Amino acid sequence: EVQLQASGGGLVQPGGSLRLSCAASGFTFSNAFMNWVRQAPGKEIEWVSSINNDGSITNYADSVKGRFTISRDNAKNTLYLQTNSLKPEDTAVYYCTHASIRGQGTLVTVSS
């Protein structure tokens, strides 16, 4: 069974940073293309970033480019999202995804 568990969210002031993690199990993580997506209150799910299996290729939504960094540790079956210079509009539940599977998310709230 595929399991994806995001963590690391919390309340942060504008301009702050958080490092999100996603622990993966139930599939061969080192072969997997992975994504981060987010869903703000009352809005549709938005793709945030993606990374290929060995971490050599990354892509970002324009809204986070230059502020967020996706990475992975295949030895630990873990995906990361470093979020810097956070803005109130980054407030959302963040999820990691593999194929069509979206695991449990972590809430990021950016507010003063």
Steps between C-alpha positions, in 0.01 A plus 500: 500500500636838399531739793603864489520696823586868491626688806677819600220750458407763753436867565767736368525874452527652152859472381559189706601150399387144551640166384232254405568127486311210347569146612420249227442125515335220307678563170851535362563860594833522318322434169217744562425842354361705788301819541397748762155651465302729728142597568415836646171545689211509256724454197589218264815296529805674354815326377806643673809305396626172359820300502620203299617173650862596562442867578679628192195670350270732695215726400306770683180695466563865418340596831779329701797512265807642673349452847436125527743213444400139448743220583505133592700244693448164333688320777239626747198475267430865577399799291562856618376850423701789639273803508660842544373859487153376579201717415144494635387363164714192562258397774369157406507131576804356327501146364755281330376288213613196306310417182137570591548435870490788746592427859419675824589866485658753732356844567712810440359825634679824420373783715622780721 
